[in-house]
Amino acid sequence: MAWEHYLFGELKSFPSPPDLGFVEEVLDRAEAVRGILPTIEIRHILDLLDQVGRLWSDPDYAPRRLAIRHLPEVVGFSPQMVERGLNELGRLLSRQNLLEMLRFELGVLEPLDRWTWKPGYNGYVRGLPLGVVLHVSPGNVFLGAVDSLLRGLLTKNTNILKVSSADPIFPLLFARTLAEQDREGRIAGSFAIVSFRGGEEDLEARFKARCQGTVVWGGEKALQAWGRDLPAGNRLVPYGPRMSLAVITRDWLEKVDLTEAAVALATDVAMWEQRGCGSPQMLFLEDSGPRGEDFLSALRQALDDLALRLPPARLSLDEKVEILRERELARFGELTGSSRAWFPEGDTRWTVLWCQTTDRLGSPLNRTLVVHPYTRWAEVLEALAPYREVLQSVGLGARGPALRDLSAELVGLGATRITEIGRMHSSKAGSPHDGSFQLDRLLRWVSIESVAERFDAADQVDPGGKAPTRSQRLVDLVRFARDLSPFYRSSLGAAHIQNHSDIQRLPLLTGEEVRQNTPPAGLGLLTGPLQGAYVFASGGSTGAPKFSFYSYEEWEEVTDTMAAIYSIAGIGSGDTVGNLFMAGSLYTSFLAANEALEKLGCVSLPIAGNAELNQIMRYVELFRPTAILGLPSVLVQIAETVERRGLDLKVSKILYGGEHLSREAKTYLRERLGADIVLSAGYASVDAGPVGYQCPFRPGGVHHLLYDYQYLEILDPETGRPVPEGEVGEIVVTCLKRRLMPLIRYRTGDLGRLVREQCPCGRTTPLFELKGRTGDVLRVGTVSIYPDSIAAALSQVQGTSHLFQIVAARAGTKDVLTIRTERLHHGDPDRSGEIRQAILDENPELPEALAEGWLAALEVEVLEPDGLPRNERTGKIQRAVDRRT
């Protein structure tokens, strides 16, 4: 007999069973790699597990076909049951299920990756792995070993799985798939699967001595053996034998469809042949007269039908004898009316036993359900009381207040899980198991209670050596999107990438494609059902809005990132911050800013930039914020109002976003509001999410790239090819972390250039400079008009607003250029002539174009304050308007 093992990325075969030398070598290697998994982001682990799950869900996947063919001989389940189990594995490993498991068991994902600030607590927490964890796997259900290993991986422990003799094969098949899909080998190299005989105390002693955690699934003898002489530094996580049951009340039975209810309970009984800890062994049925008899008849029919679709397991002689014994005892009881038995003659495929007494609870399993009738609820409680220590799941058929009240009494009696009938065999993601959360028991929670200065912002925005590589992130993203998004399945075709340099093989994604392939127009870009998500609208200033979709976890990452950006810009817990971004209408920035400020522990003023101006000024004067965030047009409007009214108002920190803010407008804000800091609130878009951030050393349009969050390209807008380094092109981004609605090579419509310099702040992330919008540069009469040149001209004319709009129109066959702006005060004199001359001075090519007749006219319109049209939804002023088409 060969002994098969999986050792940190490799399948190995040995002619003899493991000895002490083998165990010491495995433990040595485990110690050597235990620092690897904690450096890998949890979302990358999720991506890999999701990919493995999708492969095992594919009916054409060769190892799946192999498992369906050979596992029944090993584990005893029918091929149909094995197939059903593999489908369950796909659900278990799905990214959505794993995210729910993590969120519901731990609350948030971030502490698994880094120190996480907790507002209110005003300190940091982190969930660290125990270290090397041994899993003594169960033998009752062949998915159990993988499930235990899965939780060890999610908590970033280095795992050693001791497989059961009842199932030495499937864990190895699973490990091989994971190793094949893990291109970098870091996750696959962080665990081992070993097989050795139980009861070998010398081997077990070495695992006890050198591991930091031991998870044991099994009977009382196994729990006692592994718990004996366990050192204090080795945490025992025991999962012993459990008893589960169903309870059906008269009221519930009277209102349900009997056939549907019977099929639901029969499925719970049949799945895993009642070997799962959540499988019902007995049913407590409230006396329901003929309706109860009809239900039991429907149940027997449902069990018979299931035996055809889901054939029972191959039983040993002992198992058959036990079932036959219980049948004969029940038939003997028929003489006294204390019991009854129903079963197919000459066959053990199912058994229903009706028993008046409750002095002995339990079942021989293998689709044997014992029905105990009751008339008073106290009878059920009395019957279950002796089993307090082993009760687990209860499938409860009850309604309304009865559901609440009976659940309270059952958990008070020792039950740890109340669920619907029909769901007992498959627990909900994030449910506690045997009274505790499994993931939590595999973590060591640590804290930093007080710090003079927060440090987590840098951890959030800088790579810091985190795994995986960006090439691996791109490969994972493309694979995920192609597999699950109909749009990418079509658009990417056969294109595959091996690293980031291959990304140019992939097509660019346009805004119109986003609009047509997201709800309500279509579903093509989405990778799964739209649930547990935010819906935001983007665009609207220059055209019909598009809609973007973020899962709750993705949105949490966005707001964590925005909090880090604000922190780097200088905002902290001591600030009172006015949020003047636009609120409502599916707008993103107001909500993101509010949540980010909450995470920083600020005093937040959720005023909203689309509130009436006098109301905004009232709150600003009343609460005197130390910082304000908002659109440049709103911020400039506030500064102009302060100037008009002669107010004494100082705002030391100003962060802007959503529009370009010229150098002259920044100077104006500093002068009028006394601001010490005027920085970008981050370069982001609703579609793409956050892309870059500014530090105090990089004012203007230069931003640090969010290196772990986005992959950035600078491309020629016409050809789609990379521009020479340092030249201006269109910014194209690929979000490395979003999965619900992946964006791969998305054309932002913004112009920028890469900046190859070292920032004085010391951060090593790449720098890029924003250079406006592709549509903001208007070509009129042979001259290119840039917004910055207009801003510079307006700053030279006293009494003129910094807000403006550039309009191109036709007069016959020639172009007309109109610059529209606002007076600073009502009743100020018309200075359009001064403005016109300043524009000519800032644009030397304009006088020639006018003189030569290439441009018909240069006109200036000076409107009253607030006269420029704003978009009703976004509040933005459209910088460039082309009316020539």
LOKOL-463535 format. One record per residue (C-alpha): residue in three letters; y, x, z. Coordinates in steps of 0.1 Angstrom, whole numbers, plus 5000, padded with zeros to 4 digits. Layout:
LOKOL-463535
ALAYXZ ...
//
This chain:
LOKOL-463535
MET500050005000 ALA503450134990 TRP506450095014 GLU509549984995 HIS513050055009 TYR516650034997 LEU518450335011 PHE522250335006 GLY522350264969 GLU518850354958 LEU515450184958 LYS512750414972 SER509050384974 PHE506950575001 PRO503150595003 SER503050575041 PRO504850355067 PRO508050475083 ASP507850725111 LEU510450865135 GLY511651125110 PHE512250845085 VAL514150635110 GLU516350935121 GLU517151015085 VAL518250655079 LEU520350655110 ASP521950985101 ARG522850855066 ALA524250535082 GLU526450745104 ALA527650955075 VAL528850655055 ARG530050425083 GLY533750505075 ILE533550395039 LEU533350015040 PRO536449975064 THR538650135037 ILE537649875011 GLU539849565009 ILE537949245019 ARG539049074986 HIS537149344966 ILE534049284987 LEU534448914979 ASP534748984942 LEU531549184942 LEU529548924961 ASP530948644939 GLN529748834908 VAL526248884924 GLY526148514932 ARG527048414897 LEU524348624883 TRP521748474906 SER522948134896 ASP522348204859 PRO518948054848 ASP518648324822 TYR519148614847 ALA515948814845 PRO515648894882 ARG516048524890 ARG513248434866 LEU511148714882 ALA511848574917 ILE510948224907 ARG507648344893 HIS506548584921 LEU508348474953 PRO506148164958 GLU503148384963 VAL504948584990 VAL506948325009 GLY504748025003 PHE507447794990 SER506947614957 PRO508747754926 GLN511047454926 MET512047524962 VAL512647894954 GLU514847784925 ARG516747544948 GLY517247824972 LEU518648054945 ASN521147784936 GLU522047774973 LEU522548154972 GLY525048114943 ARG527047864964 LEU526748094995 LEU528148394976 SER530848214957 ARG534348344964 GLN535548004975 ASN532747965000 LEU533248315014 LEU537048265017 GLU536447945036 MET533948115058 LEU536348395067 ARG539348155071 PHE537547905093 GLU535748165114 LEU538448425118 GLY541648235109 VAL543048505086 LEU541748785064 GLU544449045069 PRO543149185103 LEU539949305085 ASP542049535063 ARG544949645084 TRP546949605116 THR548449255115 TRP551549155133 LYS551348835153 PRO554648655158 GLY555148525193 TYR552548775206 ASN554949045192 GLY552149295187 TYR549449395163 VAL545749295162 ARG542949425141 GLY539249335136 LEU537149655134 PRO533449665126 LEU531049745154 GLY529750045134 VAL526050065125 VAL524449725128 LEU520649655126 HIS519649315114 VAL516149205124 SER515748945097 PRO514148595100 GLY510948515081 ASN511348135081 VAL513648105050 PHE513848375024 LEU517648355021 GLY518048425059 ALA517848805055 VAL520548815028 ASP522748575048 SER522648805078 LEU523349115056 LEU526148925039 ARG527948875073 GLY527549235081 LEU529249335048 LEU532049085053 THR532849245086 LYS532649595070 ASN529849715092 THR527349975080 ASN524149765079 ILE520449835082 LEU518349535074 LYS514849525088 VAL512949285065 SER510349045078 SER506749095066 ALA506948735054 ASP509648825028 PRO509849195020 ILE510749134983 PHE513848914979 PRO516249134999 LEU515349424977 LEU516049224945 PHE519349114959 ALA520249474968 ARG519349604933 THR521749344917 LEU524549444941 ALA524049814933 GLU524049744896 GLN527349554898 ASP529149794922 ARG530450044897 GLU531850274923 GLY528850244946 ARG530950234978 ILE529749894990 ALA526149934977 GLY526050274994 SER526950125028 PHE523749955037 ALA519950005038 ILE516949775038 VAL513849905055 SER510449775063 PHE508249865092 ARG505749685114 GLY507049485144 GLY506249605178 GLU506549985170 GLU508450065202 ASP509150425194 LEU510950335161 GLU512750045177 ALA513950265206 ARG515750495181 PHE517550195165 LYS518450065200 ALA519850405210 ARG521950485179 CYS523150145166 GLN526349975178 GLY525049625171 THR521649445168 VAL521349105152 VAL517948955160 TRP516548635143 GLY513248525157 GLY511148385186 GLU511548445223 LYS509148735222 ALA511248915195 LEU514448855213 GLN513048985246 ALA511649295229 TRP514849385211 GLY517049305241 ARG514949515265 ASP516549855274 LEU519349795250 PRO522250045258 ALA525649895268 GLY527250025236 ASN524849825214 ARG525949465212 LEU522949215210 VAL523548915188 PRO520448695193 TYR519548385173 GLY516348235188 PRO514247935181 ARG516147605178 MET515347235176 SER517246985155 LEU517046615150 ALA518546305135 VAL520045995152 ILE520645665135 THR522445375152 ARG521945015144 ASP525544965133 TRP525345255108 LEU522045135094 GLU523344785088 LYS526144915066 VAL524545185045 ASP522545165013 LEU518945205026 THR517745394996 GLU520545634997 ALA520245695034 ALA516445745031 VAL516845995003 ALA519446185023 LEU517246215054 ALA514146295032 THR516046585017 ASP516946725051 VAL513246695061 ALA511846855028 MET514247145024 TRP512747465036 GLU509747265049 GLN511547215082 ARG511447585088 GLY515247615089 CYS516847585123 GLY518947295111 SER516047095098 PRO515346765116 GLN511946755134 MET512446405148 LEU514546095143 PHE515845875171 LEU516245535155 GLU518045255174 ASP515944925174 SER517044755142 GLY514344495136 PRO513344435100 ARG516144655087 GLY514644945105 GLU511244875091 ASP512744855056 PHE514445195062 LEU511245365072 SER509545215041 ALA512345355019 LEU512045695038 ARG508345715030 GLN509045644993 ALA511745904992 LEU509446165007 ASP506846074982 ASP509346104953 LEU510546434966 ALA507046574967 LEU506946534929 ARG510346694922 LEU510246944950 PRO506547014957 PRO505647114993 ALA504747465003 ARG501247605003 LEU499947555038 SER497547775058 LEU494447625074 ASP496047635108 GLU499147445095 LYS496947175080 VAL494847135111 GLU498047095132 ILE499246815109 LEU495946645109 ARG495746655147 GLU499146485151 ARG498046225126 GLU494846145145 LEU496746125178 ALA499145885163 ARG496345665149 PHE494645665183 GLY497945545198 GLU497845245174 LEU495145095195 THR497645065224 GLY500745005202 SER502345335214 SER502345505180 ARG501845465143 ALA501345695114 TRP502145685077 PHE500945945052 PRO499245975018 GLU495545965023 GLY493846305018 ASP497146485014 THR499446665037 ARG502546655015 TRP504446435040 THR503846255073 VAL505946005092 LEU504845945128 TRP506245655150 CYS506045735187 GLN507245515216 THR506945795241 THR509246095244 ASP507346305269 ARG506646565242 LEU509246625214 GLY508746835183 SER506946845151 PRO504247055133 LEU506847085105 ASN506047095068 ARG507646755062 THR506346585093 LEU509046365109 VAL508446205143 VAL510345875147 HIS511345775183 PRO512745425186 TYR515245345213 THR517145045226 ARG519445225251 TRP521445545244 ALA520445675278 GLU516845695266 VAL517945955240 LEU519846155265 GLU516946155290 ALA514546265263 LEU516646555251 ALA517746685285 PRO514746915290 TYR515547085256 ARG519247165264 GLU518747535257 VAL517247495223 LEU519147205207 GLN521147285176 SER521947045148 VAL522146665150 GLY522346455118 LEU524246165132 GLY524345815116 ALA527145655134 ARG530545505127 GLY534045505142 PRO534345545179 ALA530545555183 LEU530545875161 ARG533146035184 ASP531545925217 LEU527946005208 SER528946345194 ALA530746425227 GLU527546335247 LEU525246525224 VAL527346845225 GLY527546805262 LEU523746795263 GLY523547125244 ALA523747045207 THR526047285188 ARG526447115154 ILE526946745145 THR526746675108 GLU526046395083 ILE522546295075 GLY521746465042 ARG523746775051 MET521546915079 HIS519847165056 SER523047325044 SER525747415069 LYS529447395060 ALA531247725054 GLY533047835086 SER530847635110 PRO529847805143 HIS526147895146 ASP524447835179 GLY527747795197 SER529648095183 PHE531148235151 GLN528748485135 LEU531448695120 ASP533448725152 ARG530348865170 LEU530149145145 LEU533749255151 ARG535549455178 TRP539049315182 VAL541749565192 SER545449535197 ILE548749725200 GLU550749525225 SER554249675221 VAL555949905196 ALA559450025193 GLU559449975156 ARG557149775133 PHE555049975108 ASP553049715090 ALA555549675060 ALA554450005046 ASP550749915050 GLN551349595030 VAL553249735000 ASP551850084997 PRO548250174985 GLY547550415013 GLY544250524997 LYS542650184999 ALA539550124978 PRO538750024951 THR540650204924 ARG543050014902 SER540650054873 GLN537949884893 ARG540349604902 LEU541149544866 VAL537449554856 ASP536649304883 LEU539549074874 VAL538749064837 ARG535049004844 PHE535848724869 ALA538348554845 ARG536048574815 ASP533148424835 LEU535048134851 SER538148054830 PRO537547874797 PHE540848014783 TYR539948374790 ARG536348324779 SER537848234745 SER540848464744 LEU539148774756 GLY536048724735 ALA533849034735 ALA536549264747 HIS535449474777 ILE537249734797 GLN535850034816 ASN539150144831 HIS542950074831 SER543550274798 ASP541450004780 ILE543849724790 GLN545549734756 ARG542449594740 LEU543249264757 PRO545649004743 LEU549048934758 LEU549548614776 THR552648404768 GLY554448144788 GLU553547874763 GLU549847964767 VAL550247924805 ARG551947584799 GLN549247454776 ASN546347574798 THR547347464832 PRO547647104846 PRO548846864835 ALA548446984800 GLY545047154804 LEU542647334828 GLY541747644808 LEU543447904829 LEU541947784862 THR538747944874 GLY537647654897 PRO538547314910 LEU542047254921 GLN541647214959 GLY543247394989 ALA546147514967 TYR549847504962 VAL551447384930 PHE554747534919 ALA557047494889 SER558547784870 GLY561047784842 GLY563347494837 SER566547694833 THR565847754796 GLY563047514788 ALA560347284800 PRO558847404833 LYS555447564836 PHE553247514866 SER551547784887 PHE548747744911 TYR548047954942 SER545047904966 TYR546047905003 GLU544748255007 GLU546748384977 TRP549848214990 GLU549248385024 GLU549148715006 VAL552448634988 THR554248555020 ASP552848855038 THR554149065010 MET557548895010 ALA557748955048 ALA557049325042 ILE559749335015 TYR562349185038 SER561349425065 ILE561849725043 ALA565249595033 GLY566249585069 ILE565549235082 GLY563849215116 SER563148995146 GLY566749035159 ASP568248875128 THR569448515123 VAL568848455086 GLY570248185063 ASN567748085036 LEU569847985007 PHE567147974980 MET566547644962 ALA564347394980 GLY562247104966 SER561247024931 LEU558147234934 TYR560347544938 THR558747854952 SER561348094967 PHE562647874996 LEU559147805009 ALA558048175005 ALA561248295022 ASN560748055052 GLU557148165058 ALA558048535054 LEU560948505079 GLU558648325104 LYS556248625101 LEU559148855109 GLY560048665140 CYS563548585128 VAL565748295138 SER565548105105 LEU568247875091 PRO566547675063 ILE569747565047 ALA568847565010 GLY571147674982 ASN571047334966 ALA572647164996 GLU576347054992 LEU578647354994 ASN580647225024 GLN577447165042 ILE576247515035 MET579547655047 ARG579447445079 TYR576047585089 VAL577047945080 GLU580247915101 LEU578447745129 PHE575447985133 ARG577048305119 PRO573848445103 THR573448825103 ALA571548795070 ILE571448555040 LEU568948525012 GLY569648334979 LEU570448324942 PRO573348544932 SER575248244919 VAL575048084953 LEU575948394972 VAL578948464950 GLN580048104954 ILE579948144992 ALA581948474990 GLU584548304968 THR584748014992 VAL585348255021 GLU588148415001 ARG589748084991 ARG589647945027 GLY590648275043 LEU587548255066 ASP586648535091 LEU582948565083 LYS580748875083 VAL577148885070 SER575749225074 LYS572649195052 ILE572349015019 LEU569248984998 TYR569348824964 GLY566748714939 GLY566148494909 GLU569048614889 HIS570648944880 LEU573449064903 SER575949294886 ARG577349604903 GLU580749444904 ALA579449134921 LYS577649344947 THR580949524955 TYR582649184958 LEU580049054983 ARG580449375004 GLU584249335004 ARG584348965011 LEU581448925035 GLY581449265051 ALA577849335041 ASP576349675049 ILE573249595029 VAL573049424995 LEU569549454981 SER567049264959 ALA564849024979 GLY562149144956 TYR561449124919 ALA559048834915 SER558348524894 VAL556648194901 ASP554048274875 ALA553348634882 GLY554048644920 PRO555748944936 VAL556049254914 GLY558349494931 TYR560649564960 GLN563749764968 CYS564250014996 PRO567750105009 PHE567650424988 ARG567250244955 PRO570049994950 GLY570849864915 GLY567949744894 VAL565450004905 HIS562349874923 HIS559150014938 LEU556049864921 LEU553749664944 TYR551049904933 ASP548049724949 TYR549249384937 GLN550349424901 TYR549449634871 LEU552649684851 GLU553249784815 ILE556549834796 LEU555949714760 ASP557949674728 PRO558649304726 GLU558049304689 THR554949514685 GLY553349474719 ARG552849854721 PRO553850074750 VAL557450214746 PRO558050584751 GLU558350684788 GLY561750594802 GLU562750364773 VAL563549994778 GLY560949734769 GLU559449404780 ILE557849394815 VAL554249284812 VAL552249234844 THR548649174854 CYS548249034889 LEU545349224905 LYS544648974933 ARG545048624921 ARG541848444912 LEU542448074910 MET544848114881 PRO544448474869 LEU547348624849 ILE546248904826 ARG548949094806 TYR551548824812 ARG554848854793 THR557548804819 GLY560448794794 ASP562249054816 LEU563349394803 GLY562849714822 ARG561950084821 LEU559750314841 VAL561650564863 ARG559750894868 GLU561451014900 GLN560551064936 CYS562250814959 PRO564050964989 CYS562450705011 GLY559150895008 ARG557050614993 THR554950734964 THR554650404945 PRO555950404909 LEU559550304903 PHE560850084875 GLU564349954867 LEU565249594857 LYS567449574826 GLY567949194822 ARG566148924803 THR564948954767 GLY566948654758 ASP570148764777 VAL571149014751 LEU572848834722 ARG573348984688 VAL576648844673 GLY578348974642 THR576449304643 VAL577249364680 SER574849344709 ILE576449174739 TYR574949274773 PRO575649074805 ASP576549394824 SER579449464801 ILE580849114806 ALA580449144844 ALA582349474843 ALA585149314823 LEU585549014846 SER585649234877 GLN588849384863 VAL590749054863 GLN592148934896 GLY591448564905 THR588348544882 SER584848454894 HIS581948684889 LEU579948394874 PHE579848364836 GLN577948244806 ILE577748404771 VAL577648154742 ALA576948234706 ALA577747974679 ARG578547944642 ALA581747884624 GLY580647834588 THR578648144579 LYS579948364607 ASP579248404644 VAL581648294672 LEU581348454707 THR582548254737 ILE582648384772 ARG582848104798 THR583848184834 GLU585548014864 ARG588848054883 LEU588448174918 HIS590947914931 HIS591947574919 GLY595247594902 ASP595147964895 PRO596948064862 ASP594948094830 ARG594048464826 SER591948414795 GLY594048674776 GLU593448934802 ILE589748864803 ARG589548884765 GLN591149224764 ALA588949354792 ILE585849234772 LEU587149414741 ASP587749734762 GLU584149714776 ASN582549654742 PRO584149914718 GLU582149764688 LEU583749424692 PRO587249504678 GLU585749654647 ALA583449354642 LEU586549124644 ALA588649334622 GLU586049364595 GLY585248994597 TRP581649034608 LEU582548814639 ALA584648504633 ALA586248494668 LEU586048594704 GLU586948304727 VAL587348284765 GLU587047964785 VAL588247964821 LEU586947664840 GLU587747534875 PRO585647654904 ASP582047524901 GLY582747434865 LEU579847624849 PRO576847414844 ARG573947474868 ASN570347384862 GLU569647074884 ARG566247204896 THR566747584899 GLY570547604905 LYS570647894881 ILE573347944854 GLN571848014820 ARG573348354812 ALA573048354775 VAL573148044752 ASP572448064715 ARG573647754696 ARG573247904661 THR569747754656 
//
